[in-house]
Amino acid sequence: MGWCSALRLFLVGLLAHGVWLESVPATERVNVECLGSFARLKLNPSYFRDKYVSFAAVDKFGRSWPINAVLAMQCGYTIFQDVWGNLELHASLIGCYAQIVDDQHFALTIQIIVATNPEMNNAATFRELVSCSYSQWQPREIVCEANYMEVSVRRNVPPIPNEFLQDQPEDWVAALPEVKVGEPSIWQIVFHLDSGKKAMLVEDAHAAGYGVNTTDTRIVLRAPYNATEAQNLEVSGVPFSTLRSTTYYKQRWMLLMVDTAVACPIDGVSYANDTIIWTIPKRASPLLAGVDSVNELQVEMGVDLDTLPALDIARRGYLLVSDKEAITVKIPIGAVGGSYKSYVTAGRPVFVYRINPFVVHLWEDDKRGVTKHIILKEISTPRQSVPIGVMDGTNGTLQLFRVTVGTFLPDIELVSIKMDDLGPLSLPEANKLGWNVYGTEHPNGSRDYILQFSFDAPGVEKEYVPDNIRNYIANVTFGFSVIPQGETFDVPVILTALVKDAVLPEAVGSCDDQALYFVLKRGNVDQDWLPFVGDEQLTQELGQRLGYSLQDNGTHLALRVPRHAAHLAYEEIHSFGVVAVFQLLLKDPLTGAEMMDFAISCNFSPEDLIDCLPNGTVVISAMKVVGIPDMEPSQLVLRDRHCKPALATEEGAMFIFNVSACGTTRKFENTTMTYENEVLYFVTGQTAPVYRLKCGCQYFIGDTLVLQYNPVEAPSPSILPGTGLLALALKLARDKSYRDFYQNMEYPVICYLRDPLHFQVELLHSQDPELELFLEDCWATASAERDSSPQWNIVVDSCENTEDSHQTIFHRVPSGSVPFPTHLKRFEVKMFTFMVNGQALQGQVYVHCSAVICDASRSSSDTICARRCIPRRQRVGRSVDSTSNPHGYVSSGAVVIQSRKDT
């Protein structure tokens, strides 16, 4: 609450015109209280709030005198108005226009003018009679009010002692020269200044802003704190406003001189540990001029002019301490008797705590008798930030957001809610959208506000995060207003909830020999995700331009992409077909981030795009693909960038190379051998290729693969190479020179006992110098089936059969005798080695061998390819990697064994 000097008080809000005050009972309009030497008028807020009000004092002749700032200070009136519009008027009982009887009974009339407009048209006027009694006047009473300093001194004349001039106050002695020359029969004042003395008639003092009046027994002087003749004085670190003056009345036969000095503290308030500390020093020199001894009589305190007994002081947590030097009042911030008020500073709520304590100090000195010093103080703490708590009570199971914001003082109201781009909305509007808003009040009047709404309420954003989780996000802004000022501030709150309820979009695809077909079923997280092909958003217009067929009904997106359309990438080429891949991206429209991608790949007919020849020659036709601007097929290369196209056109390029060249790599399987290479395209200035087409040839040992085409749906990327045939042959030489071999039409071949047979196992067609043929086992049977019985071992685990007295002999293939010596293995076996019941076999035999093809450059890594015999006892530790080498079986034609005597 603060004192108001305005003649008219503007209070927010209007009421209707008319005789709106007639129905108000007069006894209920104003509450009048007599509080010691003060009268207090409290206007009933039910009738005066939201009105324009002015006050006037009524003299004994019925004339009204508007109470403005000057008259209020001169006549002892103080008008208080708090931020809520509540009005109080404090009046000194010995103020102007009071009717006083024997200085014990006081009556004054206050006129109150009320209107509903600032022009005060159609104003209602009524007068309030104030009647109080007060008889406990002390010889000197000093009042320090918010807007004036007042001193009243008893002026009845006691007997003059003999030695008067010897013990008079020093200010009186100093004033005597002015008194002697002053005009008789008139009240005058002498002000004592540091620069000298200044005499002034009472009428001149009134004109200067002072208030001087008398009662039957007292003389009263009032002055503003900033009066011209007032002087600032610091007492124990606390500033005072002091006025040293002597007021006198002179007649020819009498001189009445009154010490009207007054001193009031201007400050003295400090803060520590959430406590207000108000210090009032006692030794204000103008009040103790010429004093030799002081006797402390009483110290009291109160709030809002209500004196508090010691028990109430303790109950409220106040502390009142009086010692020789000072009076100290301590009040906890927030204690009973004061009030909080909210404001807004820099967009943030702040509060102050206000309380209006007063102290009554009585002492008696040896010069003036008893002095009663009443000091009233309006205290407002510095602005402090309001701590705003946010309690998130979100329940993911119930799919319900709940947040509590607070705690706020009663003068802060929630007026609006904004969620993302919706709002701000008033609370009724918010409730209509399903945002349930309500407040809860605490016993001390403070309030919290609660907002509750479902995860599906308008304004809630849904964001997909991994593991099928959706993040529900609510960006809420609470809009508050401080009443009655209307200042506003916002409290932003971000609420999130992770719930495992995401349904991701799903895609299925298929293809035929003309196109790829793609159907995307949307989930619950991708309503706003946009489809993209490459860097372009897939719209109906783009689809038409690219030749796509596009349909989107909101829940499903169906797409047909012709096999030669743009944005179709060719990942692989092989003799099975061409692997074409179409990729569809889903992107966040705000951030542009890729949320998901789908790909469908299909095998289309190769149409002679790759050819794997038996002699190891590979022919590849690389097609020009989309997505690479200004691609020059003639600049395509293989892994070895020196290998360029044998033929290039605007549509593509043809490569012809051998499996042993151009950076081709090989990989061995059980019955196959795969050669791999890549067609690459580089852009100037870049080290990484912008185009990479995988290609491969797969050769099968001794078997033929039947090819067929089957479209598949979105397979994972893999190399599916072309195929060829790596054939093995077991030949019988006519002699040990191995220059001439029996032809197929010459079988069966007739041989004689004890004659050697010269066999050669050969890898046909391959021109890969890095391949080497090794024999694992060779054996003979009496029938053409290699698994038939009986069997006679010829080569065992790459070694000669040690159990035979006539061991097999291996023959080295001379270098230069054939193009690839490593592709051959030769051995010799004697015809009497085939024994049955101790006798040499006569009749037909067939020779069979199992062979393995090795990478000659890596033969040392596998014992089967180590180029040496491996005894059976050591083969337990044979490398498991040998199973990856291609194996094959070969058989000879029939060999008829005869004895020479049979010829």
Residue pairs with C-beta under 8 A, 6 or more apart in sequence:
1 80
1 81
1 82
1 86
1 88
1 354
1 356
1 378
2 80
2 81
2 82
2 146
2 378
3 78
3 79
3 80
3 81
3 146
3 147
3 378
4 79
4 80
4 81
5 68
5 69
5 72
5 79
5 147
6 68
6 69
7 54
7 66
7 67
7 68
8 52
8 53
8 54
8 118
8 120
9 52
9 53
9 54
9 79
9 81
9 87
10 52
10 118
11 48
11 49
11 50
11 51
11 52
11 53
11 85
12 50
12 85
12 484
12 486
13 49
13 50
14 50
14 116
14 117
15 50
15 51
15 116
16 116
17 116
17 122
19 124
20 116
20 124
21 47
21 114
21 124
21 126
24 47
26 126
28 44
28 46
28 47
29 43
29 44
29 47
29 48
29 112
29 126
29 128
30 41
30 42
30 43
30 44
30 112
30 128
31 41
31 42
31 44
32 39
32 40
32 41
32 42
32 128
32 130
33 39
33 40
33 42
33 305
34 40
34 132
34 133
34 134
35 305
35 306
36 134
36 136
36 305
36 307
36 374
37 92
37 93
37 94
37 134
37 137
37 141
37 143
37 374
38 90
38 91
38 92
38 93
38 305
39 90
39 91
39 93
39 106
39 108
39 130
39 132
40 88
40 89
40 90
40 91
40 305
41 88
41 89
41 90
41 91
41 110
41 128
41 130
42 86
42 87
42 88
43 53
43 86
43 87
43 88
43 89
43 112
45 84
45 85
45 86
48 85
48 87
48 114
49 84
49 85
49 86
50 85
51 114
51 115
51 116
52 114
52 115
52 116
52 117
52 118
52 120
53 87
53 112
53 113
53 114
54 66
54 67
54 112
54 113
54 120
55 66
55 67
55 77
55 79
55 89
55 110
55 111
55 112
55 113
56 64
56 65
56 66
56 67
56 110
56 111
56 113
57 64
57 65
57 67
57 71
57 75
57 77
57 95
57 96
57 97
57 108
57 109
57 110
57 111
58 64
58 65
58 97
58 108
58 109
58 110
58 111
58 127
59 65
59 97
60 97
60 99
64 111
65 71
65 96
65 97
67 75
67 77
67 79
67 89
69 147
70 209
71 77
71 96
72 78
72 79
72 147
72 148
73 147
73 148
73 209
73 211
73 222
73 224
74 96
74 148
74 206
74 209
74 210
74 211
74 222
75 92
75 95
75 96
75 97
75 211
75 222
76 91
76 92
76 94
76 95
76 96
76 145
76 148
76 150
76 211
76 220
76 222
77 89
77 90
77 91
77 92
77 95
78 89
78 90
78 145
78 146
78 147
78 148
79 87
79 88
79 89
79 90
80 87
80 88
80 89
80 90
80 146
81 87
81 88
82 339
82 341
83 341
83 411
83 484
83 485
84 411
84 484
85 484
89 110
90 145
90 305
91 98
91 108
91 110
91 130
92 98
92 143
92 145
92 150
93 100
93 106
93 108
93 132
93 134
94 100
94 103
94 106
94 152
94 213
94 215
94 218
94 220
95 108
95 213
96 211
96 213
97 108
97 109
98 106
98 107
98 108
99 106
99 107
99 108
100 106
100 215
100 216
102 216
103 135
103 137
103 215
103 216
103 217
103 218
104 133
104 134
104 135
105 131
105 132
105 133
106 130
106 131
106 132
106 133
106 134
107 129
107 130
107 131
107 132
108 129
108 130
109 127
109 128
109 129
109 130
110 127
110 128
110 130
111 125
111 126
111 127
111 128
112 125
112 126
112 127
112 128
113 120
113 123
113 124
113 125
114 123
114 124
114 125
115 121
115 122
115 123
115 124
116 122
137 152
137 154
137 217
137 218
138 362
138 369
138 370
138 371
138 372
139 153
139 154
139 368
139 369
139 370
139 371
140 151
140 152
140 153
140 154
140 368
140 369
140 370
140 371
140 372
141 151
141 152
141 371
141 372
141 373
141 374
142 149
142 150
142 151
142 262
142 263
142 264
142 287
142 371
142 372
142 373
142 374
143 149
143 150
143 151
143 374
143 376
144 264
144 265
144 373
144 374
144 375
144 376
145 376
146 376
146 378
147 224
148 211
148 222
148 223
148 224
148 225
149 222
149 223
149 224
149 225
149 241
149 243
149 262
149 263
149 264
150 220
150 221
150 222
150 262
151 220
151 221
151 260
151 261
151 262
152 218
152 219
152 220
152 221
153 218
153 219
153 258
153 259
153 260
154 217
154 218
155 214
155 217
155 218
155 219
155 256
155 258
156 217
157 254
157 256
161 167
165 173
167 367
169 259
169 289
169 290
169 367
170 289
170 290
171 192
171 244
171 246
171 259
171 261
171 289
172 246
172 257
172 259
174 190
174 192
174 197
175 190
175 192
175 197
175 246
175 248
175 257
178 188
178 190
178 197
178 199
179 188
179 190
179 248
179 250
179 255
179 257
182 188
182 199
182 248
182 250
183 201
183 250
184 250
184 251
184 252
185 250
185 251
186 201
186 202
186 249
186 250
187 201
187 202
187 212
187 214
187 219
187 247
187 248
187 249
188 199
188 200
188 201
188 202
188 247
188 248
188 249
188 250
189 199
189 200
189 201
189 202
189 205
189 210
189 212
189 221
189 245
189 246
189 247
189 248
189 260
190 197
190 198
190 199
190 200
190 245
190 246
190 247
190 248
191 197
191 198
191 199
191 200
191 229
191 243
191 244
191 245
192 244
192 245
192 246
193 229
193 231
193 244
194 231
198 229
200 208
202 212
205 212
206 212
208 227
208 228
209 223
209 224
209 227
210 221
210 222
210 223
210 227
211 220
211 221
211 222
211 223
212 219
212 220
212 221
212 222
212 247
213 219
213 220
214 220
219 247
219 258
219 260
221 243
221 245
221 247
221 260
221 262
223 229
223 230
223 243
223 262
224 230
225 241
225 264
225 266
226 241
227 243
229 243
229 245
230 241
230 242
230 243
231 241
231 242
231 243
231 244
232 239
232 240
232 241
232 242
232 266
233 239
233 240
233 241
233 242
233 263
233 284
233 285
233 286
234 240
235 265
235 281
235 283
235 284
235 285
236 279
236 281
236 283
236 325
236 326
237 281
238 265
238 266
238 267
238 268
238 279
238 280
238 281
239 265
239 266
239 267
240 263
240 264
240 265
240 266
240 284
241 263
241 264
241 266
242 261
242 262
242 263
242 264
242 284
242 286
243 260
243 261
243 262
243 263
243 286
244 261
244 286
244 289
245 260
245 261
245 262
246 257
246 258
246 259
246 260
247 257
247 258
247 260
248 255
248 256
248 257
248 258
249 255
249 256
250 256
259 289
259 368
261 286
261 287
261 289
262 286
262 287
263 284
263 286
263 287
264 375
265 280
265 281
265 375
268 278
268 279
268 280
268 281
269 276
269 277
269 278
269 279
269 377
269 379
270 277
270 279
271 277
271 333
271 381
271 382
274 332
274 333
274 334
275 330
275 331
275 332
275 333
276 329
276 330
276 331
276 332
276 333
276 353
276 355
276 379
276 381
277 328
277 329
277 330
278 328
278 329
278 330
278 331
278 357
278 359
278 377
278 379
279 326
279 327
279 328
279 329
280 326
280 327
280 328
280 329
280 359
280 361
280 375
281 325
281 326
282 324
282 325
282 326
282 327
282 361
282 363
283 325
287 371
287 373
288 294
288 365
289 367
290 367
291 365
291 366
291 367
291 368
292 365
292 366
292 367
293 365
293 366
294 363
294 364
294 365
295 363
295 364
295 365
296 322
296 362
296 363
297 362
297 363
297 364
297 370
298 360
298 361
298 362
299 320
299 322
299 327
299 359
299 360
299 361
299 362
300 307
300 308
300 359
300 360
301 307
301 308
301 313
301 318
301 320
301 329
301 357
301 358
301 359
301 360
302 308
302 357
302 358
302 360
303 337
303 338
303 355
303 356
303 357
303 358
304 337
304 356
305 358
305 376
307 360
308 316
308 318
313 319
313 320
316 335
316 336
316 337
317 331
317 332
317 335
317 336
318 329
318 330
318 331
318 332
318 335
318 337
319 328
319 329
319 330
319 331
320 327
320 328
320 329
320 359
321 327
321 328
321 329
321 330
322 328
322 361
327 359
327 361
329 357
329 359
331 337
331 338
331 355
331 357
331 379
333 353
333 381
334 340
334 353
335 355
337 355
337 357
338 353
338 354
338 355
338 379
339 353
339 354
339 355
340 351
340 352
340 353
340 354
340 409
340 411
341 351
341 352
341 354
341 409
341 411
342 349
342 350
342 351
342 386
342 408
342 409
342 411
342 412
342 482
343 349
343 350
343 351
343 352
343 383
343 482
343 485
343 487
344 350
344 482
344 487
344 488
344 489
345 383
347 489
347 490
348 385
348 386
348 489
349 385
349 386
349 388
349 408
349 412
349 480
349 482
349 489
350 383
350 384
350 385
350 386
351 383
351 384
351 386
351 409
352 380
352 381
352 382
352 383
352 384
353 380
353 381
354 378
354 379
354 380
354 381
355 379
356 376
356 377
356 378
356 379
357 376
357 377
357 379
358 374
358 375
358 376
358 377
359 373
359 374
359 375
359 377
360 372
360 373
360 374
361 372
361 373
361 374
361 375
362 370
362 371
362 372
362 373
363 370
363 371
363 373
364 370
364 371
365 371
386 408
386 409
388 405
388 406
388 408
388 491
389 404
389 405
389 406
389 407
390 403
390 404
390 405
390 491
390 493
391 403
391 404
392 402
392 403
392 495
393 402
393 403
393 404
394 400
394 401
394 402
394 403
394 495
394 497
395 402
396 497
396 498
396 499
399 454
399 455
399 456
399 499
400 452
400 453
400 454
400 455
401 451
401 452
401 453
401 454
401 455
401 457
401 460
401 472
401 474
401 495
401 497
402 450
402 451
402 452
403 450
403 451
403 452
403 476
403 493
403 495
404 448
404 449
404 450
405 448
405 449
405 450
405 451
405 478
405 491
405 493
406 446
406 447
406 448
406 449
407 442
407 446
407 447
407 448
408 446
408 447
408 448
408 449
408 480
409 445
409 446
410 445
410 446
410 447
411 482
411 483
411 484
412 447
412 480
412 481
412 482
412 483
413 480
413 481
413 483
414 427
414 437
414 439
414 449
414 478
414 479
414 480
415 426
415 427
415 479
415 480
415 481
415 488
416 423
416 424
416 425
416 426
416 427
416 430
416 478
416 479
417 423
417 424
417 425
417 427
417 430
417 435
417 437
417 451
417 476
417 477
417 478
417 479
418 424
418 425
418 476
418 477
418 479
419 435
419 457
419 458
419 459
419 460
419 474
419 475
419 476
419 477
420 459
420 461
420 474
420 475
421 459
422 433
422 458
422 459
423 430
423 459
423 477
424 477
424 479
425 433
425 435
427 437
430 437
431 437
433 457
433 458
433 459
434 453
434 454
434 457
434 458
435 451
435 452
435 453
435 457
435 459
436 451
436 452
436 453
437 449
437 450
437 451
437 452
438 449
438 450
439 447
439 448
439 449
439 450
440 447
440 448
440 449
440 450
441 447
442 448
449 478
451 476
451 478
453 460
453 474
454 460
455 462
455 472
455 497
455 499
459 474
459 475
460 472
460 473
460 474
461 472
461 473
461 474
461 475
462 470
462 471
462 472
462 473
462 524
462 525
463 470
463 471
463 472
463 473
463 525
464 470
464 471
464 502
464 504
464 525
464 526
464 595
465 471
465 498
465 502
467 500
468 500
468 501
468 502
468 503
468 504
469 498
469 499
469 500
469 501
469 502
470 498
470 499
470 500
470 501
470 502
470 524
470 525
471 496
471 497
471 498
472 495
472 496
472 497
472 498
472 499
473 494
473 495
473 496
474 494
474 495
474 496
475 492
475 494
476 492
476 493
476 494
476 495
477 490
477 491
477 492
477 493
478 490
478 491
478 492
478 493
479 488
479 490
480 488
480 489
480 490
480 491
481 487
481 488
482 488
482 489
501 524
502 523
502 524
502 525
503 523
503 524
503 525
504 523
504 525
504 526
504 596
505 520
505 521
505 522
505 523
505 525
505 526
505 529
505 586
505 596
505 598
506 520
506 521
506 523
507 518
507 519
507 520
507 521
507 584
507 598
507 600
507 714
508 518
508 519
508 521
508 713
509 516
509 517
509 518
509 519
509 600
509 602
509 713
509 714
510 516
510 517
510 600
510 711
510 713
511 517
511 563
511 600
511 602
511 604
511 711
511 713
512 711
513 563
513 604
513 605
513 711
514 562
514 563
515 560
515 561
515 562
515 563
516 560
516 561
516 563
516 568
516 580
516 582
516 600
516 602
517 558
517 559
517 560
517 561
518 558
518 559
518 560
518 561
518 582
518 584
518 598
518 600
519 556
519 557
519 558
519 559
520 531
520 556
520 557
520 558
520 559
520 584
520 598
521 555
521 556
522 554
522 555
522 556
522 557
526 586
526 595
526 596
528 588
528 589
529 586
529 587
529 588
529 589
529 595
529 596
530 537
530 538
530 586
530 587
530 589
531 537
531 538
531 557
531 584
531 585
531 586
532 538
532 584
532 585
532 586
532 587
533 542
533 546
533 567
533 583
533 584
533 585
534 567
534 627
536 542
538 548
538 550
538 584
540 550
542 548
543 549
543 550
543 559
544 550
546 565
546 566
546 567
547 562
547 565
547 566
548 559
548 560
548 561
548 562
548 565
549 558
549 559
549 560
550 557
550 558
550 559
551 557
551 558
551 559
552 558
559 584
561 567
561 568
561 582
562 568
563 580
563 602
563 604
566 626
566 627
567 582
567 583
567 626
567 627
568 580
568 581
568 582
568 625
568 626
569 580
569 581
569 582
569 583
569 625
569 626
569 627
570 578
570 579
570 580
570 581
570 623
570 625
570 693
571 579
571 580
571 581
571 601
571 693
571 694
571 717
572 578
572 579
572 693
572 694
572 695
572 717
572 718
572 719
572 720
573 579
573 606
573 609
573 610
573 620
573 621
573 622
573 679
573 693
573 694
573 695
574 606
574 610
574 695
574 696
574 697
574 719
574 720
574 721
574 722
575 606
575 610
575 611
575 612
575 697
575 707
575 721
575 722
575 723
576 603
576 606
576 707
576 709
576 720
576 722
577 603
577 604
577 605
577 606
577 709
577 720
578 603
578 604
578 605
578 606
578 609
578 623
579 601
579 602
579 603
579 720
580 601
580 602
580 603
580 604
581 599
581 600
581 601
581 717
582 599
582 600
582 601
583 597
583 598
583 599
584 597
584 598
584 599
585 594
585 596
585 597
586 594
586 595
586 596
586 597
586 598
587 593
587 594
587 595
588 595
598 714
599 714
600 713
600 714
601 712
601 714
601 715
601 717
602 711
602 712
602 713
603 709
603 710
603 711
603 712
603 720
605 709
608 621
609 620
609 621
609 623
610 618
610 619
610 620
610 621
610 695
610 697
610 722
611 618
611 619
611 722
612 618
612 697
612 698
612 699
612 721
612 722
612 723
612 724
613 619
613 724
614 724
614 725
614 726
614 727
614 764
614 765
614 766
615 765
615 766
615 767
616 658
616 659
616 660
616 675
616 765
616 766
616 767
616 768
617 656
617 657
617 658
617 659
617 767
618 655
618 656
618 657
618 658
618 659
618 664
618 675
618 677
618 695
618 697
618 722
619 654
619 655
619 656
620 654
620 655
620 679
620 695
621 652
621 653
621 654
622 633
622 636
622 645
622 652
622 653
622 654
622 655
622 679
622 693
623 651
623 652
624 631
624 633
624 650
624 651
624 652
625 631
625 691
625 693
628 681
628 683
628 690
628 691
631 681
631 691
633 645
633 648
633 649
633 650
633 651
633 652
633 653
634 644
634 645
634 648
634 653
635 681
635 682
636 644
636 645
636 648
636 653
636 655
636 679
636 680
636 681
636 691
637 643
637 644
637 679
637 680
637 681
637 682
638 655
638 657
638 662
638 663
638 664
638 677
638 678
638 679
638 680
639 662
639 663
639 664
639 677
639 678
639 680
640 661
640 662
640 663
641 680
641 682
642 662
643 655
643 657
643 661
643 662
643 663
645 653
645 654
645 655
646 654
646 655
646 656
647 653
647 654
648 654
653 679
655 662
655 679
657 664
657 677
658 664
658 767
658 768
659 666
659 675
659 697
659 767
659 768
660 767
660 768
660 769
660 770
662 677
663 677
664 675
664 676
664 677
665 675
665 676
665 677
666 673
666 674
666 675
666 676
666 768
666 770
666 855
667 673
667 674
667 676
667 884
668 674
668 853
668 854
668 855
668 884
668 885
668 886
669 884
669 886
670 883
670 884
670 885
670 886
670 887
671 700
671 701
671 702
671 703
671 886
671 887
671 888
672 698
672 699
672 700
672 701
672 886
673 698
673 699
673 701
673 726
673 771
673 853
673 886
674 696
674 697
674 698
674 699
674 721
675 696
675 697
675 698
675 699
675 721
676 694
676 695
676 696
676 719
676 721
677 695
677 696
678 692
678 693
678 694
678 695
679 691
679 692
679 693
679 695
680 689
680 691
680 692
680 693
681 689
681 690
681 691
681 692
682 689
682 690
683 690
694 719
695 721
695 722
696 719
696 720
696 721
696 722
697 721
697 722
697 723
697 724
698 721
698 722
698 723
698 724
699 723
699 724
699 725
699 726
699 766
699 886
700 723
700 724
700 725
700 726
701 726
701 727
701 728
701 853
701 886
701 887
701 888
702 726
702 727
702 728
702 888
702 889
702 890
703 725
704 725
705 723
707 723
725 765
726 763
726 764
726 765
726 766
726 853
726 886
726 888
727 763
727 764
727 765
728 761
728 762
728 763
728 764
728 773
728 851
728 888
728 889
728 890
729 761
729 762
729 764
729 890
730 759
730 760
730 761
730 762
730 847
730 848
730 849
730 890
730 891
730 892
731 741
731 742
731 759
731 760
731 761
731 762
731 892
732 741
732 742
732 749
732 757
732 758
732 759
732 760
732 892
732 893
732 895
733 739
733 740
733 741
733 742
733 758
733 759
733 760
733 826
734 740
734 741
734 742
734 758
735 758
736 756
736 758
736 811
736 828
738 758
738 760
738 811
738 826
741 760
742 749
742 893
744 893
747 893
747 894
748 844
748 893
748 894
748 895
748 896
749 893
749 894
749 895
749 896
750 895
750 896
750 898
751 757
751 831
751 895
751 896
751 897
751 898
752 831
752 897
752 898
752 899
752 900
752 903
753 831
753 832
753 840
753 842
753 897
753 898
753 899
753 900
754 830
754 831
754 832
755 830
755 831
756 828
756 829
756 830
756 831
757 828
757 829
757 830
757 831
757 847
757 895
758 811
758 826
758 828
759 778
759 826
759 827
759 828
759 829
759 847
759 849
759 892
760 824
760 825
760 826
761 773
761 775
761 824
761 825
761 826
761 849
761 851
761 890
762 773
762 823
762 824
763 771
763 773
763 820
763 823
763 824
763 851
763 853
766 820
766 823
767 819
767 820
769 820
769 822
769 856
770 855
770 856
770 857
771 820
771 822
771 823
771 853
771 854
771 855
771 856
772 822
772 823
772 853
772 854
772 855
772 856
772 859
772 865
772 867
773 822
773 823
773 824
773 825
773 851
773 852
773 853
773 854
774 798
774 825
774 851
774 852
774 853
774 854
774 864
774 865
774 867
775 795
775 798
775 825
775 827
775 849
775 850
775 851
776 795
776 797
776 798
776 849
776 850
776 851
776 852
776 864
776 887
777 793
777 795
777 796
777 797
777 849
777 850
778 793
778 794
778 795
778 808
778 827
778 847
778 848
778 849
778 850
779 786
779 791
779 792
779 793
779 794
779 795
779 847
779 848
780 791
780 792
780 794
780 834
780 845
780 846
780 847
780 848
781 788
781 789
781 790
781 791
781 792
781 845
781 846
781 848
782 788
782 790
782 841
782 843
782 844
782 845
782 846
783 846
784 846
784 891
784 894
786 846
786 848
786 889
786 891
790 836
792 833
792 834
792 835
792 841
792 845
793 801
793 803
793 804
794 801
794 808
794 827
794 829
794 833
794 847
795 801
795 808
795 827
795 849
796 802
796 872
797 869
797 870
797 871
797 872
797 875
798 864
798 868
798 869
798 870
799 869
799 870
799 871
800 807
800 808
800 809
800 810
800 869
801 807
801 808
804 833
806 829
806 830
806 832
806 833
808 827
808 828
808 829
809 827
809 828
809 829
810 825
810 826
810 827
810 828
811 826
811 827
811 828
812 826
813 821
813 824
813 825
813 826
814 821
815 821
818 824
822 856
825 851
829 847
831 840
831 897
832 840
834 840
834 841
834 845
834 897
835 841
840 897
841 897
842 897
842 898
842 899
842 902
843 896
843 897
844 894
844 895
844 896
844 897
845 894
845 895
845 897
846 891
846 892
846 893
846 894
846 895
847 891
847 892
847 895
848 889
848 890
848 891
848 892
849 889
849 890
849 891
850 887
850 888
850 889
851 887
851 888
851 889
851 890
852 864
852 865
852 882
852 885
852 886
852 887
852 888
853 885
853 886
853 887
853 888
854 862
854 864
854 865
854 885
855 865
856 865
858 865
859 865
859 866
859 867
860 866
861 879
861 881
862 879
862 881
862 882
862 885
863 870
863 874
863 875
863 877
863 878
863 879
863 882
864 870
864 878
864 879
864 882
864 885
865 882
865 885
870 878
